[in-house]
Structure formats: structure tokens, C-alpha cells
Amino acid sequence: VFTKCNPAAGDPADSYEVQLMPTCCGKEQILAFLRKQFDIEKRNTWAFGDSTNDMEMLRSAGNAFLVGNADPEAKKNFPFILEKDYCYGIKAKLEKLI
């Protein structure tokens, strides 16, 4: 699924989001599939989440963070939390890498 990003939510203008979500598996299996398909080492994968249903995906990524406004229960169970909310936190983290 391709959707246009939302600049009002902090997304870059004129950009698109790609959703890869087969109905037969969860986010962690998708990450594993992409790693295998494109021969990506675990240490080169990044995942960002906001709730407890993201925990398995976060644990299967080489680098993983909850966004600042993540569910409080998720924050209790995961040590790496961004300082900023949702897309602003993700953008700030990725800008530090680039």
C-alpha cells in the first residue's frame, strides 16, 4: 500500500509511505522477511514503535526505539525511548544518523 505522507503530522512534503503488511504475519516476521530477502544484517535494521503490540518487532530489530508519546505500558517494558513524540522523535533520531 502506498499512501501520501502527511506534512501536518511532521512528514516530509511530497513523500510517500509504503506499508508492507501481509495478512499472514506480524511486524517481526515482516522485518525478518526483508532482512532475508535483501541480505540485511540485523545490526543494520531500525524499528520504531508506539505500543505494546510493537514489542516483538522492536526486539527483532538491530536498533529499536519507542516514540516519546508511546503507550505508558510499552514504556515500562522497553528501555529505548525517544525524547520527542511520534514522527518528530523518529526524524530527530534519523537526522543524527545522517
C-alpha positions as CSV (number, residue, x, y, z in Angstrom):
1,V,0.0,0.0,0.0
2,F,1.4,3.4,-1.0
3,T,0.0,6.5,0.7
4,K,1.0,10.1,0.6
5,C,2.7,11.3,3.7
6,N,1.1,14.0,5.9
7,P,3.2,17.1,6.3
8,A,0.7,18.3,9.0
9,A,1.9,15.4,11.1
10,G,5.6,16.2,10.5
11,D,6.1,14.0,7.5
12,P,8.2,15.4,4.6
13,A,6.2,17.1,1.8
14,D,5.8,15.3,-1.4
15,S,6.8,11.9,0.1
16,Y,5.0,8.6,0.3
17,E,4.7,5.9,2.9
18,V,4.9,2.2,1.9
19,Q,3.1,-0.3,4.1
20,L,4.3,-3.9,3.8
21,M,1.8,-5.9,5.9
22,P,0.9,-9.4,4.7
23,T,-2.3,-10.6,6.4
24,C,-0.5,-13.9,7.4
25,C,2.1,-12.5,9.8
26,G,3.1,-9.7,12.2
27,K,5.6,-6.9,12.0
28,E,8.5,-9.0,13.4
29,Q,8.0,-11.6,10.6
30,I,8.0,-8.8,8.0
31,L,11.3,-7.5,9.3
32,A,12.8,-11.0,9.2
33,F,11.5,-11.5,5.7
34,L,13.0,-8.2,4.5
35,R,16.3,-9.0,6.2
36,K,16.5,-12.3,4.4
37,Q,15.1,-11.1,1.1
38,F,17.7,-8.3,0.8
39,D,20.5,-9.8,2.9
40,I,20.4,-7.1,5.5
41,E,22.3,-7.7,8.8
42,K,20.3,-7.3,11.9
43,R,22.6,-4.5,13.1
44,N,21.5,-2.5,10.0
45,T,17.8,-2.6,10.8
46,W,15.8,0.1,12.5
47,A,12.3,-0.1,14.0
48,F,10.2,2.5,15.8
49,G,7.0,1.7,17.7
50,D,4.4,3.2,20.0
51,S,2.6,0.4,21.7
52,T,2.9,-3.0,23.3
53,N,1.9,-4.7,20.1
54,D,5.3,-3.4,18.6
55,M,7.5,-5.2,21.2
56,E,8.3,-8.3,19.2
57,M,9.2,-6.2,16.2
58,L,11.3,-3.9,18.3
59,R,13.2,-6.9,19.8
60,S,13.9,-8.3,16.4
61,A,15.5,-5.2,15.1
62,G,19.1,-4.3,15.5
63,N,18.2,-0.7,16.6
64,A,14.8,0.0,18.1
65,F,13.0,2.8,19.9
66,L,9.7,3.7,21.2
67,V,8.5,7.2,20.3
68,G,8.2,9.7,23.1
69,N,4.4,9.5,23.2
70,A,4.3,5.7,23.3
71,D,1.8,3.8,25.4
72,P,2.9,4.0,29.1
73,E,2.7,0.2,29.4
74,A,5.1,-0.1,26.5
75,K,7.5,2.3,28.1
76,K,7.6,0.2,31.2
77,N,8.8,-2.8,29.1
78,F,11.3,-1.3,26.7
79,P,14.4,0.7,27.6
80,F,15.0,2.8,24.5
81,I,12.6,5.7,24.3
82,L,12.9,8.8,22.0
83,E,12.7,12.2,23.6
84,K,10.1,13.5,21.1
85,D,6.7,12.3,20.0
86,Y,5.9,10.2,17.0
87,C,7.3,11.5,13.7
88,Y,9.3,14.3,15.4
89,G,11.2,11.7,17.5
90,I,11.8,9.4,14.6
91,K,13.0,12.4,12.4
92,A,15.4,13.7,15.1
93,K,16.9,10.2,15.6
94,L,17.4,9.6,11.9
95,E,18.9,13.1,11.4
96,K,21.5,12.2,14.0
97,L,22.5,9.2,11.9
98,I,22.7,11.1,8.6
